[in-house]
Amino acid sequence: MLLALAGGYAIWYGRWELSVYGGDFGIDPVVDVVETVRLRIVQAIESIGGGLLSAVVAVVVVAAIVLTRRPSTDTADASHRSSDDR
C-alpha cells in the first residue's frame, strides 16, 4: 500500500513539476499538503537530533531481532525433556 501511495505521489509530483517548467506556476493542493508534512517531519527530526533518533531506531531493530529469534516455550520445554519422557 505504501509503495502504491509513494508511486502515485511521484507521478503526481512529476506532472506538477513539468507544468511548472512549462510556465504554469499555479499552486497544487496535493503537493502543498505533502510538502507541509515533509517539513514537519524534518523539523521533528532536527529537534530530536539525528544521533538520538538513530539510537532509538537501532534499539527497536535489535529488540525486534531478539524477540523474533527467541524460541517459543513449547520448543524449549520439548528440548529439556529426557528421552524417557517422550
PyRosetta script that sets phi, psi and omega in degrees:
from pyrosetta import init, pose_from_sequence

init()
pose = pose_from_sequence("MLLALAGGYAIWYGRWELSVYGGDFGIDPVVDVVETVRLRIVQAIESIGGGLLSAVVAVVVVAAIVLTRRPSTDTADASHRSSDDR")
pose.set_psi(1, -45.4)
pose.set_omega(1, 180.0)
pose.set_phi(2, -62.7)
pose.set_psi(2, -39.1)
pose.set_omega(2, 178.9)
pose.set_phi(3, -63.4)
pose.set_psi(3, -40.8)
pose.set_omega(3, 178.5)
pose.set_phi(4, -65.5)
pose.set_psi(4, -41.0)
pose.set_omega(4, 177.9)
pose.set_phi(5, -65.2)
pose.set_psi(5, -43.2)
pose.set_omega(5, -179.8)
pose.set_phi(6, -64.6)
pose.set_psi(6, -41.9)
pose.set_omega(6, 178.1)
pose.set_phi(7, -64.7)
pose.set_psi(7, -41.8)
pose.set_omega(7, 177.7)
pose.set_phi(8, -62.5)
pose.set_psi(8, -41.0)
pose.set_omega(8, 178.7)
pose.set_phi(9, -68.5)
pose.set_psi(9, -37.7)
pose.set_omega(9, 178.8)
pose.set_phi(10, -60.9)
pose.set_psi(10, -41.5)
pose.set_omega(10, 177.7)
pose.set_phi(11, -65.5)
pose.set_psi(11, -45.2)
pose.set_omega(11, 179.9)
pose.set_phi(12, -60.4)
pose.set_psi(12, -46.2)
pose.set_omega(12, -178.7)
pose.set_phi(13, -65.6)
pose.set_psi(13, -40.0)
pose.set_omega(13, 177.6)
pose.set_phi(14, -61.3)
pose.set_psi(14, -42.2)
pose.set_omega(14, 177.6)
pose.set_phi(15, -63.0)
pose.set_psi(15, -43.1)
pose.set_omega(15, 179.6)
pose.set_phi(16, -65.0)
pose.set_psi(16, -42.5)
pose.set_omega(16, -179.9)
pose.set_phi(17, -63.6)
pose.set_psi(17, -40.0)
pose.set_omega(17, 177.1)
pose.set_phi(18, -63.5)
pose.set_psi(18, -37.2)
pose.set_omega(18, 178.4)
pose.set_phi(19, -68.8)
pose.set_psi(19, -34.0)
pose.set_omega(19, 176.3)
pose.set_phi(20, -66.0)
pose.set_psi(20, -43.6)
pose.set_omega(20, 177.1)
pose.set_phi(21, -61.6)
pose.set_psi(21, -28.9)
pose.set_omega(21, 179.1)
pose.set_phi(22, -80.5)
pose.set_psi(22, -2.8)
pose.set_omega(22, 177.0)
pose.set_phi(23, 106.4)
pose.set_psi(23, -4.8)
pose.set_omega(23, 178.9)
pose.set_phi(24, -89.3)
pose.set_psi(24, 100.6)
pose.set_omega(24, -176.6)
pose.set_phi(25, -94.5)
pose.set_psi(25, 28.3)
pose.set_omega(25, 179.8)
pose.set_phi(26, -68.0)
pose.set_psi(26, 158.6)
pose.set_omega(26, -179.9)
pose.set_phi(27, -86.5)
pose.set_psi(27, 135.5)
pose.set_omega(27, 177.2)
pose.set_phi(28, -108.9)
pose.set_psi(28, 120.4)
pose.set_omega(28, -175.9)
pose.set_phi(29, -64.0)
pose.set_psi(29, -33.9)
pose.set_omega(29, -180.0)
pose.set_phi(30, -67.4)
pose.set_psi(30, -47.1)
pose.set_omega(30, 179.7)
pose.set_phi(31, -63.8)
pose.set_psi(31, -40.0)
pose.set_omega(31, 179.5)
pose.set_phi(32, -62.7)
pose.set_psi(32, -42.8)
pose.set_omega(32, 179.7)
pose.set_phi(33, -64.9)
pose.set_psi(33, -45.8)
pose.set_omega(33, -178.8)
pose.set_phi(34, -65.5)
pose.set_psi(34, -39.7)
pose.set_omega(34, 178.4)
pose.set_phi(35, -66.0)
pose.set_psi(35, -37.4)
pose.set_omega(35, 176.6)
pose.set_phi(36, -63.2)
pose.set_psi(36, -44.8)
pose.set_omega(36, 178.2)
pose.set_phi(37, -63.4)
pose.set_psi(37, -43.2)
pose.set_omega(37, 179.9)
pose.set_phi(38, -61.4)
pose.set_psi(38, -43.4)
pose.set_omega(38, 179.4)
pose.set_phi(39, -64.8)
pose.set_psi(39, -37.4)
pose.set_omega(39, 177.2)
pose.set_phi(40, -65.6)
pose.set_psi(40, -39.2)
pose.set_omega(40, 177.7)
pose.set_phi(41, -64.7)
pose.set_psi(41, -43.5)
pose.set_omega(41, 178.5)
pose.set_phi(42, -61.8)
pose.set_psi(42, -43.6)
pose.set_omega(42, 179.5)
pose.set_phi(43, -63.7)
pose.set_psi(43, -39.3)
pose.set_omega(43, 178.9)
pose.set_phi(44, -65.1)
pose.set_psi(44, -42.7)
pose.set_omega(44, 178.6)
pose.set_phi(45, -64.1)
pose.set_psi(45, -41.2)
pose.set_omega(45, 179.0)
pose.set_phi(46, -65.3)
pose.set_psi(46, -36.8)
pose.set_omega(46, -179.6)
pose.set_phi(47, -73.8)
pose.set_psi(47, -34.1)
pose.set_omega(47, 177.9)
pose.set_phi(48, -73.9)
pose.set_psi(48, -43.0)
pose.set_omega(48, -177.8)
pose.set_phi(49, 103.4)
pose.set_psi(49, 138.7)
pose.set_omega(49, -177.6)
pose.set_phi(50, -65.3)
pose.set_psi(50, -37.9)
pose.set_omega(50, -179.1)
pose.set_phi(51, -64.6)
pose.set_psi(51, -46.9)
pose.set_omega(51, 179.5)
pose.set_phi(52, -65.3)
pose.set_psi(52, -41.8)
pose.set_omega(52, 178.8)
pose.set_phi(53, -62.5)
pose.set_psi(53, -42.0)
pose.set_omega(53, 177.9)
pose.set_phi(54, -63.3)
pose.set_psi(54, -40.7)
pose.set_omega(54, 178.9)
pose.set_phi(55, -63.8)
pose.set_psi(55, -42.8)
pose.set_omega(55, 179.3)
pose.set_phi(56, -64.2)
pose.set_psi(56, -44.0)
pose.set_omega(56, 178.6)
pose.set_phi(57, -62.5)
pose.set_psi(57, -41.8)
pose.set_omega(57, 179.5)
pose.set_phi(58, -63.1)
pose.set_psi(58, -43.0)
pose.set_omega(58, 178.8)
pose.set_phi(59, -63.1)
pose.set_psi(59, -42.4)
pose.set_omega(59, 179.8)
pose.set_phi(60, -64.6)
pose.set_psi(60, -42.1)
pose.set_omega(60, 179.8)
pose.set_phi(61, -64.9)
pose.set_psi(61, -45.9)
pose.set_omega(61, 179.7)
pose.set_phi(62, -63.6)
pose.set_psi(62, -42.4)
pose.set_omega(62, 178.3)
pose.set_phi(63, -61.6)
pose.set_psi(63, -41.4)
pose.set_omega(63, 178.9)
pose.set_phi(64, -64.1)
pose.set_psi(64, -41.0)
pose.set_omega(64, 178.8)
pose.set_phi(65, -64.8)
pose.set_psi(65, -46.1)
pose.set_omega(65, -179.1)
pose.set_phi(66, -62.5)
pose.set_psi(66, -44.0)
pose.set_omega(66, -177.8)
pose.set_phi(67, -68.3)
pose.set_psi(67, -32.4)
pose.set_omega(67, -179.5)
pose.set_phi(68, -81.9)
pose.set_psi(68, -21.3)
pose.set_omega(68, 179.9)
pose.set_phi(69, -92.8)
pose.set_psi(69, -8.7)
pose.set_omega(69, 179.7)
pose.set_phi(70, -69.6)
pose.set_psi(70, 130.4)
pose.set_omega(70, -179.8)
pose.set_phi(71, -68.3)
pose.set_psi(71, 149.0)
pose.set_omega(71, 177.8)
pose.set_phi(72, -71.3)
pose.set_psi(72, 163.1)
pose.set_omega(72, -177.2)
pose.set_phi(73, -67.4)
pose.set_psi(73, -30.4)
pose.set_omega(73, 179.0)
pose.set_phi(74, -64.9)
pose.set_psi(74, -42.7)
pose.set_omega(74, -179.8)
pose.set_phi(75, -67.1)
pose.set_psi(75, -41.4)
pose.set_omega(75, -179.1)
pose.set_phi(76, -66.0)
pose.set_psi(76, -40.0)
pose.set_omega(76, 179.4)
pose.set_phi(77, -65.6)
pose.set_psi(77, -39.4)
pose.set_omega(77, -178.3)
pose.set_phi(78, -68.3)
pose.set_psi(78, -33.2)
pose.set_omega(78, -178.2)
pose.set_phi(79, -76.7)
pose.set_psi(79, -19.9)
pose.set_omega(79, -179.3)
pose.set_phi(80, -92.2)
pose.set_psi(80, -7.3)
pose.set_omega(80, 178.6)
pose.set_phi(81, -73.6)
pose.set_psi(81, 148.3)
pose.set_omega(81, 177.4)
pose.set_phi(82, -81.4)
pose.set_psi(82, 167.4)
pose.set_omega(82, -179.0)
pose.set_phi(83, -67.6)
pose.set_psi(83, -21.3)
pose.set_omega(83, 177.5)
pose.set_phi(84, -71.9)
pose.set_psi(84, -29.2)
pose.set_omega(84, -177.8)
pose.set_phi(85, -76.1)
pose.set_psi(85, -16.6)
pose.set_omega(85, -174.2)
pose.set_phi(86, -89.2)
pose.dump_pdb("model.pdb")
